[in-house]
Every structure is written in C-alpha cells, then in structure tokens.
Amino acid sequence: MIAKQLYYGEYNWYGEVHKLWTHAKSQAGAHRQFMSRLAMLLKITGYSVRCYYSKDKDNFKVTIKEE
C-alpha cells in the first residue's frame, strides 16, 4: 500500500498565482486534485482548466514536501 504524501502546487492562472496543498499517492494524482480544486475556486469547467494547464506550457509546478 502506497502512503499518501504532501504535495504543494503553484498554478499561474492568467497572471493570478494560486498556491495549494494536498495529500496524494503520486505527483500526477496531486496535479489532478489541484486542477479539480481550481475549477471549483474559479467557477469554471474542469475541461477549461485541463486545457489551460496542458503539458506543453510552463505555467504550473507541483512539488513534494520533503519529510
């Protein structure tokens, strides 16, 4: 069983930086949780958030908190 780790994410939404924390089993899982949370915070669709944070752009960073 994989333990959940603490992740920190910084997401630049058109110049507005959102700083988020979450627990997840992987960095990809944390990224999905952050995008879902951003969609709720910004009151937009998850699809819009996923399109904006596509892999070919450098507008977000997800890091693991060292224990």
mmCIF file as Biopython writes it, N, C-alpha, C and O atoms, coordinates in Angstrom:
data_model
#
loop_
_atom_site.group_PDB
_atom_site.id
_atom_site.type_symbol
_atom_site.label_atom_id
_atom_site.label_alt_id
_atom_site.label_comp_id
_atom_site.label_asym_id
_atom_site.label_entity_id
_atom_site.label_seq_id
_atom_site.pdbx_PDB_ins_code
_atom_site.Cartn_x
_atom_site.Cartn_y
_atom_site.Cartn_z
_atom_site.occupancy
_atom_site.B_iso_or_equiv
_atom_site.auth_seq_id
_atom_site.auth_asym_id
_atom_site.pdbx_PDB_model_num
ATOM 1   N N  . MET A ? 1  ? 0.840   -1.185 0.000   1.0 0.0 1  A 1 
ATOM 2   C CA . MET A ? 1  ? 0.000   0.000  0.000   1.0 0.0 1  A 1 
ATOM 3   C C  . MET A ? 1  ? 0.883   1.245  0.000   1.0 0.0 1  A 1 
ATOM 4   O O  . MET A ? 1  ? 1.800   1.373  0.811   1.0 0.0 1  A 1 
ATOM 5   N N  . ILE A ? 2  ? 0.598   2.138  -0.901  1.0 0.0 2  A 1 
ATOM 6   C CA . ILE A ? 2  ? 1.379   3.367  -1.027  1.0 0.0 2  A 1 
ATOM 7   C C  . ILE A ? 2  ? 0.787   4.430  -0.103  1.0 0.0 2  A 1 
ATOM 8   O O  . ILE A ? 2  ? -0.410  4.716  -0.145  1.0 0.0 2  A 1 
ATOM 9   N N  . ALA A ? 3  ? 1.642   5.001  0.721   1.0 0.0 3  A 1 
ATOM 10  C CA . ALA A ? 3  ? 1.191   6.056  1.635   1.0 0.0 3  A 1 
ATOM 11  C C  . ALA A ? 3  ? 1.040   7.370  0.869   1.0 0.0 3  A 1 
ATOM 12  O O  . ALA A ? 3  ? 1.775   7.641  -0.080  1.0 0.0 3  A 1 
ATOM 13  N N  . LYS A ? 4  ? 0.086   8.164  1.296   1.0 0.0 4  A 1 
ATOM 14  C CA . LYS A ? 4  ? -0.102  9.473  0.676   1.0 0.0 4  A 1 
ATOM 15  C C  . LYS A ? 4  ? 0.970   10.425 1.172   1.0 0.0 4  A 1 
ATOM 16  O O  . LYS A ? 4  ? 1.348   10.401 2.343   1.0 0.0 4  A 1 
ATOM 17  N N  . GLN A ? 5  ? 1.451   11.259 0.270   1.0 0.0 5  A 1 
ATOM 18  C CA . GLN A ? 5  ? 2.479   12.248 0.575   1.0 0.0 5  A 1 
ATOM 19  C C  . GLN A ? 5  ? 1.863   13.646 0.461   1.0 0.0 5  A 1 
ATOM 20  O O  . GLN A ? 5  ? 0.810   13.824 -0.152  1.0 0.0 5  A 1 
ATOM 21  N N  . LEU A ? 6  ? 2.521   14.614 1.049   1.0 0.0 6  A 1 
ATOM 22  C CA . LEU A ? 6  ? 2.061   16.000 0.989   1.0 0.0 6  A 1 
ATOM 23  C C  . LEU A ? 6  ? 2.684   16.685 -0.231  1.0 0.0 6  A 1 
ATOM 24  O O  . LEU A ? 6  ? 3.902   16.665 -0.411  1.0 0.0 6  A 1 
ATOM 25  N N  . TYR A ? 7  ? 1.837   17.286 -1.060  1.0 0.0 7  A 1 
ATOM 26  C CA . TYR A ? 7  ? 2.280   17.984 -2.269  1.0 0.0 7  A 1 
ATOM 27  C C  . TYR A ? 7  ? 1.871   19.446 -2.218  1.0 0.0 7  A 1 
ATOM 28  O O  . TYR A ? 7  ? 0.842   19.811 -1.650  1.0 0.0 7  A 1 
ATOM 29  N N  . TYR A ? 8  ? 2.714   20.273 -2.833  1.0 0.0 8  A 1 
ATOM 30  C CA . TYR A ? 8  ? 2.480   21.712 -2.936  1.0 0.0 8  A 1 
ATOM 31  C C  . TYR A ? 8  ? 2.405   22.066 -4.417  1.0 0.0 8  A 1 
ATOM 32  O O  . TYR A ? 8  ? 3.238   21.620 -5.205  1.0 0.0 8  A 1 
ATOM 33  N N  . GLY A ? 9  ? 1.425   22.853 -4.792  1.0 0.0 9  A 1 
ATOM 34  C CA . GLY A ? 9  ? 1.289   23.251 -6.188  1.0 0.0 9  A 1 
ATOM 35  C C  . GLY A ? 9  ? 1.150   24.755 -6.336  1.0 0.0 9  A 1 
ATOM 36  O O  . GLY A ? 9  ? 0.453   25.414 -5.564  1.0 0.0 9  A 1 
ATOM 37  N N  . GLU A ? 10 ? 1.828   25.280 -7.343  1.0 0.0 10 A 1 
ATOM 38  C CA . GLU A ? 10 ? 1.683   26.699 -7.719  1.0 0.0 10 A 1 
ATOM 39  C C  . GLU A ? 10 ? 1.161   26.728 -9.144  1.0 0.0 10 A 1 
ATOM 40  O O  . GLU A ? 10 ? 1.789   26.190 -10.056 1.0 0.0 10 A 1 
ATOM 41  N N  . TYR A ? 11 ? 0.016   27.355 -9.330  1.0 0.0 11 A 1 
ATOM 42  C CA . TYR A ? 11 ? -0.630  27.406 -10.630 1.0 0.0 11 A 1 
ATOM 43  C C  . TYR A ? 11 ? -0.859  28.856 -11.031 1.0 0.0 11 A 1 
ATOM 44  O O  . TYR A ? 11 ? -1.508  29.612 -10.308 1.0 0.0 11 A 1 
ATOM 45  N N  . ASN A ? 12 ? -0.326  29.239 -12.179 1.0 0.0 12 A 1 
ATOM 46  C CA . ASN A ? 12 ? -0.459  30.594 -12.701 1.0 0.0 12 A 1 
ATOM 47  C C  . ASN A ? 12 ? -1.663  30.616 -13.641 1.0 0.0 12 A 1 
ATOM 48  O O  . ASN A ? 12 ? -1.601  30.095 -14.754 1.0 0.0 12 A 1 
ATOM 49  N N  . TRP A ? 13 ? -2.752  31.220 -13.183 1.0 0.0 13 A 1 
ATOM 50  C CA . TRP A ? 13 ? -3.971  31.335 -13.983 1.0 0.0 13 A 1 
ATOM 51  C C  . TRP A ? 13 ? -4.059  32.747 -14.525 1.0 0.0 13 A 1 
ATOM 52  O O  . TRP A ? 13 ? -4.575  33.642 -13.854 1.0 0.0 13 A 1 
ATOM 53  N N  . TYR A ? 14 ? -3.556  32.955 -15.744 1.0 0.0 14 A 1 
ATOM 54  C CA . TYR A ? 14 ? -3.568  34.258 -16.410 1.0 0.0 14 A 1 
ATOM 55  C C  . TYR A ? 14 ? -2.987  35.350 -15.510 1.0 0.0 14 A 1 
ATOM 56  O O  . TYR A ? 14 ? -3.563  36.433 -15.395 1.0 0.0 14 A 1 
ATOM 57  N N  . GLY A ? 15 ? -1.851  35.068 -14.875 1.0 0.0 15 A 1 
ATOM 58  C CA . GLY A ? 15 ? -1.164  36.050 -14.043 1.0 0.0 15 A 1 
ATOM 59  C C  . GLY A ? 15 ? -1.534  35.998 -12.570 1.0 0.0 15 A 1 
ATOM 60  O O  . GLY A ? 15 ? -0.858  36.613 -11.745 1.0 0.0 15 A 1 
ATOM 61  N N  . GLU A ? 16 ? -2.583  35.283 -12.225 1.0 0.0 16 A 1 
ATOM 62  C CA . GLU A ? 16 ? -3.011  35.134 -10.836 1.0 0.0 16 A 1 
ATOM 63  C C  . GLU A ? 16 ? -2.476  33.794 -10.313 1.0 0.0 16 A 1 
ATOM 64  O O  . GLU A ? 16 ? -2.880  32.736 -10.796 1.0 0.0 16 A 1 
ATOM 65  N N  . VAL A ? 17 ? -1.576  33.837 -9.335  1.0 0.0 17 A 1 
ATOM 66  C CA . VAL A ? 17 ? -0.938  32.623 -8.833  1.0 0.0 17 A 1 
ATOM 67  C C  . VAL A ? 17 ? -1.749  32.028 -7.687  1.0 0.0 17 A 1 
ATOM 68  O O  . VAL A ? 17 ? -2.070  32.712 -6.715  1.0 0.0 17 A 1 
ATOM 69  N N  . HIS A ? 18 ? -2.073  30.751 -7.818  1.0 0.0 18 A 1 
ATOM 70  C CA . HIS A ? 18 ? -2.795  30.013 -6.785  1.0 0.0 18 A 1 
ATOM 71  C C  . HIS A ? 18 ? -1.837  29.022 -6.158  1.0 0.0 18 A 1 
ATOM 72  O O  . HIS A ? 18 ? -1.185  28.250 -6.861  1.0 0.0 18 A 1 
ATOM 73  N N  . LYS A ? 19 ? -1.748  29.042 -4.815  1.0 0.0 19 A 1 
ATOM 74  C CA . LYS A ? 19 ? -0.869  28.151 -4.076  1.0 0.0 19 A 1 
ATOM 75  C C  . LYS A ? 19 ? -1.735  27.176 -3.289  1.0 0.0 19 A 1 
ATOM 76  O O  . LYS A ? 19 ? -2.557  27.584 -2.468  1.0 0.0 19 A 1 
ATOM 77  N N  . LEU A ? 20 ? -1.542  25.876 -3.546  1.0 0.0 20 A 1 
ATOM 78  C CA . LEU A ? 20 ? -2.411  24.850 -2.977  1.0 0.0 20 A 1 
ATOM 79  C C  . LEU A ? 20 ? -1.596  23.724 -2.355  1.0 0.0 20 A 1 
ATOM 80  O O  . LEU A ? 20 ? -0.452  23.479 -2.738  1.0 0.0 20 A 1 
ATOM 81  N N  . TRP A ? 21 ? -2.206  23.043 -1.389  1.0 0.0 21 A 1 
ATOM 82  C CA . TRP A ? 21 ? -1.610  21.874 -0.735  1.0 0.0 21 A 1 
ATOM 83  C C  . TRP A ? 21 ? -2.599  20.726 -0.814  1.0 0.0 21 A 1 
ATOM 84  O O  . TRP A ? 21 ? -3.810  20.939 -0.757  1.0 0.0 21 A 1 
ATOM 85  N N  . THR A ? 22 ? -2.083  19.494 -0.947  1.0 0.0 22 A 1 
ATOM 86  C CA . THR A ? 22 ? -2.936  18.312 -0.922  1.0 0.0 22 A 1 
ATOM 87  C C  . THR A ? 22 ? -2.130  17.076 -0.563  1.0 0.0 22 A 1 
ATOM 88  O O  . THR A ? 22 ? -0.902  17.070 -0.660  1.0 0.0 22 A 1 
ATOM 89  N N  . HIS A ? 23 ? -2.825  16.036 -0.149  1.0 0.0 23 A 1 
ATOM 90  C CA . HIS A ? 23 ? -2.213  14.733 0.069   1.0 0.0 23 A 1 
ATOM 91  C C  . HIS A ? 23 ? -2.628  13.832 -1.088  1.0 0.0 23 A 1 
ATOM 92  O O  . HIS A ? 23 ? -3.804  13.774 -1.447  1.0 0.0 23 A 1 
ATOM 93  N N  . ALA A ? 24 ? -1.650  13.123 -1.673  1.0 0.0 24 A 1 
ATOM 94  C CA . ALA A ? 24 ? -1.937  12.226 -2.790  1.0 0.0 24 A 1 
ATOM 95  C C  . ALA A ? 24 ? -0.899  11.111 -2.818  1.0 0.0 24 A 1 
ATOM 96  O O  . ALA A ? 24 ? 0.143   11.191 -2.168  1.0 0.0 24 A 1 
ATOM 97  N N  . LYS A ? 25 ? -1.210  10.070 -3.586  1.0 0.0 25 A 1 
ATOM 98  C CA . LYS A ? 25 ? -0.291  8.942  -3.704  1.0 0.0 25 A 1 
ATOM 99  C C  . LYS A ? 25 ? 0.797   9.174  -4.735  1.0 0.0 25 A 1 
ATOM 100 O O  . LYS A ? 25 ? 1.833   8.510  -4.699  1.0 0.0 25 A 1 
ATOM 101 N N  . SER A ? 26 ? 0.575   10.120 -5.666  1.0 0.0 26 A 1 
ATOM 102 C CA . SER A ? 26 ? 1.569   10.405 -6.701  1.0 0.0 26 A 1 
ATOM 103 C C  . SER A ? 26 ? 1.483   11.872 -7.108  1.0 0.0 26 A 1 
ATOM 104 O O  . SER A ? 26 ? 0.525   12.570 -6.777  1.0 0.0 26 A 1 
ATOM 105 N N  . GLN A ? 27 ? 2.499   12.319 -7.829  1.0 0.0 27 A 1 
ATOM 106 C CA . GLN A ? 27 ? 2.516   13.703 -8.303  1.0 0.0 27 A 1 
ATOM 107 C C  . GLN A ? 27 ? 1.390   13.925 -9.317  1.0 0.0 27 A 1 
ATOM 108 O O  . GLN A ? 27 ? 0.771   14.989 -9.334  1.0 0.0 27 A 1 
ATOM 109 N N  . ALA A ? 28 ? 1.130   12.941 -10.146 1.0 0.0 28 A 1 
ATOM 110 C CA . ALA A ? 28 ? 0.048   13.064 -11.126 1.0 0.0 28 A 1 
ATOM 111 C C  . ALA A ? 28 ? -1.309  13.156 -10.422 1.0 0.0 28 A 1 
ATOM 112 O O  . ALA A ? 28 ? -2.183  13.913 -10.843 1.0 0.0 28 A 1 
ATOM 113 N N  . GLY A ? 29 ? -1.474  12.379 -9.349  1.0 0.0 29 A 1 
ATOM 114 C CA . GLY A ? 29 ? -2.721  12.446 -8.580  1.0 0.0 29 A 1 
ATOM 115 C C  . GLY A ? 29 ? -2.905  13.795 -7.930  1.0 0.0 29 A 1 
ATOM 116 O O  . GLY A ? 29 ? -4.015  14.326 -7.896  1.0 0.0 29 A 1 
ATOM 117 N N  . ALA A ? 30 ? -1.824  14.357 -7.412  1.0 0.0 30 A 1 
ATOM 118 C CA . ALA A ? 30 ? -1.880  15.693 -6.811  1.0 0.0 30 A 1 
ATOM 119 C C  . ALA A ? 30 ? -2.266  16.728 -7.866  1.0 0.0 30 A 1 
ATOM 120 O O  . ALA A ? 30 ? -3.081  17.612 -7.602  1.0 0.0 30 A 1 
ATOM 121 N N  . HIS A ? 31 ? -1.685  16.619 -9.053  1.0 0.0 31 A 1 
ATOM 122 C CA . HIS A ? 31 ? -1.983  17.551 -10.143 1.0 0.0 31 A 1 
ATOM 123 C C  . HIS A ? 31 ? -3.470  17.488 -10.502 1.0 0.0 31 A 1 
ATOM 124 O O  . HIS A ? 31 ? -4.094  18.528 -10.717 1.0 0.0 31 A 1 
ATOM 125 N N  . ARG A ? 32 ? -4.044  16.286 -10.568 1.0 0.0 32 A 1 
ATOM 126 C CA . ARG A ? 32 ? -5.471  16.144 -10.864 1.0 0.0 32 A 1 
ATOM 127 C C  . ARG A ? 32 ? -6.323  16.788 -9.773  1.0 0.0 32 A 1 
ATOM 128 O O  . ARG A ? 32 ? -7.310  17.460 -10.070 1.0 0.0 32 A 1 
ATOM 129 N N  . GLN A ? 33 ? -5.944  16.586 -8.519  1.0 0.0 33 A 1 
ATOM 130 C CA . GLN A ? 33 ? -6.693  17.190 -7.417  1.0 0.0 33 A 1 
ATOM 131 C C  . GLN A ? 33 ? -6.615  18.715 -7.462  1.0 0.0 33 A 1 
ATOM 132 O O  . GLN A ? 33 ? -7.611  19.401 -7.233  1.0 0.0 33 A 1 
ATOM 133 N N  . PHE A ? 34 ? -5.425  19.238 -7.760  1.0 0.0 34 A 1 
ATOM 134 C CA . PHE A ? 34 ? -5.255  20.692 -7.845  1.0 0.0 34 A 1 
ATOM 135 C C  . PHE A ? 34 ? -6.117  21.268 -8.964  1.0 0.0 34 A 1 
ATOM 136 O O  . PHE A ? 34 ? -6.758  22.302 -8.775  1.0 0.0 34 A 1 
ATOM 137 N N  . MET A ? 35 ? -6.145  20.619 -10.123 1.0 0.0 35 A 1 
ATOM 138 C CA . MET A ? 35 ? -6.938  21.134 -11.236 1.0 0.0 35 A 1 
ATOM 139 C C  . MET A ? 35 ? -8.428  21.102 -10.903 1.0 0.0 35 A 1 
ATOM 140 O O  . MET A ? 35 ? -9.163  22.024 -11.257 1.0 0.0 35 A 1 
ATOM 141 N N  . SER A ? 36 ? -8.875  20.050 -10.227 1.0 0.0 36 A 1 
ATOM 142 C CA . SER A ? 36 ? -10.278 19.969 -9.816  1.0 0.0 36 A 1 
ATOM 143 C C  . SER A ? 36 ? -10.624 21.082 -8.832  1.0 0.0 36 A 1 
ATOM 144 O O  . SER A ? 36 ? -11.679 21.709 -8.935  1.0 0.0 36 A 1 
ATOM 145 N N  . ARG A ? 37 ? -9.734  21.319 -7.886  1.0 0.0 37 A 1 
ATOM 146 C CA . ARG A ? 37 ? -9.969  22.372 -6.895  1.0 0.0 37 A 1 
ATOM 147 C C  . ARG A ? 37 ? -9.965  23.755 -7.553  1.0 0.0 37 A 1 
ATOM 148 O O  . ARG A ? 37 ? -10.771 24.616 -7.199  1.0 0.0 37 A 1 
ATOM 149 N N  . LEU A ? 38 ? -9.052  23.964 -8.514  1.0 0.0 38 A 1 
ATOM 150 C CA . LEU A ? 38 ? -9.017  25.250 -9.221  1.0 0.0 38 A 1 
ATOM 151 C C  . LEU A ? 38 ? -10.310 25.490 -9.992  1.0 0.0 38 A 1 
ATOM 152 O O  . LEU A ? 38 ? -10.813 26.613 -10.030 1.0 0.0 38 A 1 
ATOM 153 N N  . ALA A ? 39 ? -10.842 24.453 -10.598 1.0 0.0 39 A 1 
ATOM 154 C CA . ALA A ? 39 ? -12.099 24.608 -11.342 1.0 0.0 39 A 1 
ATOM 155 C C  . ALA A ? 39 ? -13.205 25.089 -10.410 1.0 0.0 39 A 1 
ATOM 156 O O  . ALA A ? 39 ? -14.000 25.954 -10.777 1.0 0.0 39 A 1 
ATOM 157 N N  . MET A ? 40 ? -13.254 24.527 -9.205  1.0 0.0 40 A 1 
ATOM 158 C CA . MET A ? 40 ? -14.275 24.962 -8.242  1.0 0.0 40 A 1 
ATOM 159 C C  . MET A ? 40 ? -14.006 26.384 -7.763  1.0 0.0 40 A 1 
ATOM 160 O O  . MET A ? 40 ? -14.932 27.190 -7.662  1.0 0.0 40 A 1 
ATOM 161 N N  . LEU A ? 41 ? -12.741 26.701 -7.466  1.0 0.0 41 A 1 
ATOM 162 C CA . LEU A ? 41 ? -12.402 28.046 -6.980  1.0 0.0 41 A 1 
ATOM 163 C C  . LEU A ? 41 ? -12.706 29.121 -8.022  1.0 0.0 41 A 1 
ATOM 164 O O  . LEU A ? 41 ? -13.214 30.193 -7.696  1.0 0.0 41 A 1 
ATOM 165 N N  . LEU A ? 42 ? -12.386 28.815 -9.277  1.0 0.0 42 A 1 
ATOM 166 C CA . LEU A ? 42 ? -12.543 29.798 -10.350 1.0 0.0 42 A 1 
ATOM 167 C C  . LEU A ? 42 ? -13.944 29.774 -10.971 1.0 0.0 42 A 1 
ATOM 168 O O  . LEU A ? 42 ? -14.279 30.617 -11.804 1.0 0.0 42 A 1 
ATOM 169 N N  . LYS A ? 43 ? -14.763 28.788 -10.550 1.0 0.0 43 A 1 
ATOM 170 C CA . LYS A ? 43 ? -16.128 28.634 -11.057 1.0 0.0 43 A 1 
ATOM 171 C C  . LYS A ? 43 ? -16.152 28.474 -12.574 1.0 0.0 43 A 1 
ATOM 172 O O  . LYS A ? 43 ? -16.914 29.138 -13.277 1.0 0.0 43 A 1 
ATOM 173 N N  . ILE A ? 44 ? -15.293 27.570 -13.059 1.0 0.0 44 A 1 
ATOM 174 C CA . ILE A ? 44 ? -15.228 27.235 -14.475 1.0 0.0 44 A 1 
ATOM 175 C C  . ILE A ? 44 ? -15.228 25.713 -14.599 1.0 0.0 44 A 1 
ATOM 176 O O  . ILE A ? 44 ? -15.170 25.004 -13.595 1.0 0.0 44 A 1 
ATOM 177 N N  . THR A ? 45 ? -15.291 25.225 -15.812 1.0 0.0 45 A 1 
ATOM 178 C CA . THR A ? 45 ? -15.313 23.778 -16.019 1.0 0.0 45 A 1 
ATOM 179 C C  . THR A ? 45 ? -13.924 23.175 -15.842 1.0 0.0 45 A 1 
ATOM 180 O O  . THR A ? 45 ? -12.906 23.834 -16.052 1.0 0.0 45 A 1 
ATOM 181 N N  . GLY A ? 46 ? -13.914 21.917 -15.453 1.0 0.0 46 A 1 
ATOM 182 C CA . GLY A ? 46 ? -12.652 21.188 -15.340 1.0 0.0 46 A 1 
ATOM 183 C C  . GLY A ? 46 ? -11.952 21.094 -16.679 1.0 0.0 46 A 1 
ATOM 184 O O  . GLY A ? 46 ? -10.723 21.107 -16.742 1.0 0.0 46 A 1 
ATOM 185 N N  . TYR A ? 47 ? -12.727 21.000 -17.755 1.0 0.0 47 A 1 
ATOM 186 C CA . TYR A ? 47 ? -12.143 20.928 -19.095 1.0 0.0 47 A 1 
ATOM 187 C C  . TYR A ? 47 ? -11.342 22.186 -19.411 1.0 0.0 47 A 1 
ATOM 188 O O  . TYR A ? 47 ? -10.255 22.097 -19.982 1.0 0.0 47 A 1 
ATOM 189 N N  . SER A ? 48 ? -11.862 23.349 -19.050 1.0 0.0 48 A 1 
ATOM 190 C CA . SER A ? 48 ? -11.144 24.609 -19.294 1.0 0.0 48 A 1 
ATOM 191 C C  . SER A ? 48 ? -9.819  24.639 -18.542 1.0 0.0 48 A 1 
ATOM 192 O O  . SER A ? 48 ? -8.806  25.098 -19.070 1.0 0.0 48 A 1 
ATOM 193 N N  . VAL A ? 49 ? -9.833  24.150 -17.316 1.0 0.0 49 A 1 
ATOM 194 C CA . VAL A ? 49 ? -8.608  24.125 -16.511 1.0 0.0 49 A 1 
ATOM 195 C C  . VAL A ? 49 ? -7.606  23.152 -17.114 1.0 0.0 49 A 1 
ATOM 196 O O  . VAL A ? 49 ? -6.424  23.476 -17.229 1.0 0.0 49 A 1 
ATOM 197 N N  . ARG A ? 50 ? -8.067  21.951 -17.506 1.0 0.0 50 A 1 
ATOM 198 C CA . ARG A ? 50 ? -7.155  20.964 -18.098 1.0 0.0 50 A 1 
ATOM 199 C C  . ARG A ? 50 ? -6.538  21.475 -19.384 1.0 0.0 50 A 1 
ATOM 200 O O  . ARG A ? 50 ? -5.359  21.234 -19.642 1.0 0.0 50 A 1 
ATOM 201 N N  . CYS A ? 51 ? -7.308  22.171 -20.189 1.0 0.0 51 A 1 
ATOM 202 C CA . CYS A ? 51 ? -6.774  22.727 -21.444 1.0 0.0 51 A 1 
ATOM 203 C C  . CYS A ? 51 ? -5.721  23.795 -21.164 1.0 0.0 51 A 1 
ATOM 204 O O  . CYS A ? 51 ? -4.687  23.838 -21.832 1.0 0.0 51 A 1 
ATOM 205 N N  . TYR A ? 52 ? -5.974  24.646 -20.194 1.0 0.0 52 A 1 
ATOM 206 C CA . TYR A ? 52 ? -5.033  25.725 -19.886 1.0 0.0 52 A 1 
ATOM 207 C C  . TYR A ? 52 ? -3.723  25.181 -19.332 1.0 0.0 52 A 1 
ATOM 208 O O  . TYR A ? 52 ? -2.659  25.727 -19.623 1.0 0.0 52 A 1 
ATOM 209 N N  . TYR A ? 53 ? -3.782  24.121 -18.542 1.0 0.0 53 A 1 
ATOM 210 C CA . TYR A ? 53 ? -2.580  23.549 -17.947 1.0 0.0 53 A 1 
ATOM 211 C C  . TYR A ? 53 ? -2.115  22.313 -18.704 1.0 0.0 53 A 1 
ATOM 212 O O  . TYR A ? 53 ? -1.786  21.291 -18.103 1.0 0.0 53 A 1 
ATOM 213 N N  . SER A ? 54 ? -2.092  22.416 -20.015 1.0 0.0 54 A 1 
ATOM 214 C CA . SER A ? 54 ? -1.586  21.303 -20.813 1.0 0.0 54 A 1 
ATOM 215 C C  . SER A ? 54 ? -0.080  21.169 -20.603 1.0 0.0 54 A 1 
ATOM 216 O O  . SER A ? 54 ? 0.572   22.101 -20.133 1.0 0.0 54 A 1 
ATOM 217 N N  . LYS A ? 55 ? 0.456   20.029 -20.947 1.0 0.0 55 A 1 
ATOM 218 C CA . LYS A ? 55 ? 1.860   19.739 -20.649 1.0 0.0 55 A 1 
ATOM 219 C C  . LYS A ? 55 ? 2.853   20.576 -21.448 1.0 0.0 55 A 1 
ATOM 220 O O  . LYS A ? 55 ? 4.024   20.639 -21.073 1.0 0.0 55 A 1 
ATOM 221 N N  . ASP A ? 56 ? 2.433   21.220 -22.530 1.0 0.0 56 A 1 
ATOM 222 C CA . ASP A ? 56 ? 3.372   21.986 -23.344 1.0 0.0 56 A 1 
ATOM 223 C C  . ASP A ? 56 ? 3.588   23.409 -22.829 1.0 0.0 56 A 1 
ATOM 224 O O  . ASP A ? 56 ? 4.340   24.178 -23.428 1.0 0.0 56 A 1 
ATOM 225 N N  . LYS A ? 57 ? 2.933   23.759 -21.722 1.0 0.0 57 A 1 
ATOM 226 C CA . LYS A ? 57 ? 3.110   25.091 -21.138 1.0 0.0 57 A 1 
ATOM 227 C C  . LYS A ? 57 ? 3.841   24.977 -19.805 1.0 0.0 57 A 1 
ATOM 228 O O  . LYS A ? 57 ? 3.779   23.946 -19.135 1.0 0.0 57 A 1 
ATOM 229 N N  . ASP A ? 58 ? 4.527   26.038 -19.435 1.0 0.0 58 A 1 
ATOM 230 C CA . ASP A ? 58 ? 5.248   26.069 -18.162 1.0 0.0 58 A 1 
ATOM 231 C C  . ASP A ? 58 ? 4.544   27.048 -17.220 1.0 0.0 58 A 1 
ATOM 232 O O  . ASP A ? 58 ? 5.106   28.080 -16.852 1.0 0.0 58 A 1 
ATOM 233 N N  . ASN A ? 59 ? 3.303   26.715 -16.832 1.0 0.0 59 A 1 
ATOM 234 C CA . ASN A ? 59 ? 2.524   27.639 -16.007 1.0 0.0 59 A 1 
ATOM 235 C C  . ASN A ? 59 ? 2.063   27.015 -14.685 1.0 0.0 59 A 1 
ATOM 236 O O  . ASN A ? 59 ? 1.186   27.554 -14.010 1.0 0.0 59 A 1 
ATOM 237 N N  . PHE A ? 60 ? 2.663   25.875 -14.323 1.0 0.0 60 A 1 
ATOM 238 C CA . PHE A ? 60 ? 2.366   25.279 -13.022 1.0 0.0 60 A 1 
ATOM 239 C C  . PHE A ? 60 ? 3.563   24.461 -12.549 1.0 0.0 60 A 1 
ATOM 240 O O  . PHE A ? 60 ? 4.411   24.038 -13.334 1.0 0.0 60 A 1 
ATOM 241 N N  . LYS A ? 61 ? 3.597   24.256 -11.226 1.0 0.0 61 A 1 
ATOM 242 C CA . LYS A ? 61 ? 4.669   23.451 -10.639 1.0 0.0 61 A 1 
ATOM 243 C C  . LYS A ? 61 ? 4.093   22.689 -9.461  1.0 0.0 61 A 1 
ATOM 244 O O  . LYS A ? 61 ? 3.428   23.268 -8.601  1.0 0.0 61 A 1 
ATOM 245 N N  . VAL A ? 62 ? 4.350   21.384 -9.424  1.0 0.0 62 A 1 
ATOM 246 C CA . VAL A ? 62 ? 3.909   20.520 -8.319  1.0 0.0 62 A 1 
ATOM 247 C C  . VAL A ? 62 ? 5.157   19.915 -7.703  1.0 0.0 62 A 1 
ATOM 248 O O  . VAL A ? 62 ? 5.954   19.278 -8.392  1.0 0.0 62 A 1 
ATOM 249 N N  . THR A ? 63 ? 5.325   20.117 -6.397  1.0 0.0 63 A 1 
ATOM 250 C CA . THR A ? 63 ? 6.490   19.564 -5.702  1.0 0.0 63 A 1 
ATOM 251 C C  . THR A ? 63 ? 6.037   18.793 -4.468  1.0 0.0 63 A 1 
ATOM 252 O O  . THR A ? 63 ? 4.979   19.062 -3.899  1.0 0.0 63 A 1 
ATOM 253 N N  . ILE A ? 64 ? 6.853   17.841 -4.073  1.0 0.0 64 A 1 
ATOM 254 C CA . ILE A ? 64 ? 6.563   17.054 -2.892  1.0 0.0 64 A 1 
ATOM 255 C C  . ILE A ? 64 ? 7.263   17.702 -1.708  1.0 0.0 64 A 1 
ATOM 256 O O  . ILE A ? 64 ? 8.393   18.174 -1.830  1.0 0.0 64 A 1 
ATOM 257 N N  . LYS A ? 65 ? 6.591   17.724 -0.563  1.0 0.0 65 A 1 
ATOM 258 C CA . LYS A ? 65 ? 7.193   18.283 0.637   1.0 0.0 65 A 1 
ATOM 259 C C  . LYS A ? 65 ? 8.106   17.217 1.236   1.0 0.0 65 A 1 
ATOM 260 O O  . LYS A ? 65 ? 7.675   16.097 1.509   1.0 0.0 65 A 1 
ATOM 261 N N  . GLU A ? 66 ? 9.348   17.573 1.430   1.0 0.0 66 A 1 
ATOM 262 C CA . GLU A ? 66 ? 10.326  16.638 2.000   1.0 0.0 66 A 1 
ATOM 263 C C  . GLU A ? 66 ? 10.030  16.458 3.483   1.0 0.0 66 A 1 
ATOM 264 O O  . GLU A ? 66 ? 9.726   17.421 4.187   1.0 0.0 66 A 1 
ATOM 265 N N  . GLU A ? 67 ? 10.120  15.236 3.945   1.0 0.0 67 A 1 
ATOM 266 C CA . GLU A ? 67 ? 9.833   14.930 5.351   1.0 0.0 67 A 1 
ATOM 267 C C  . GLU A ? 67 ? 11.104  14.889 6.163   1.0 0.0 67 A 1 
ATOM 268 O O  . GLU A ? 67 ? 11.059  14.646 7.369   1.0 0.0 67 A 1 
#
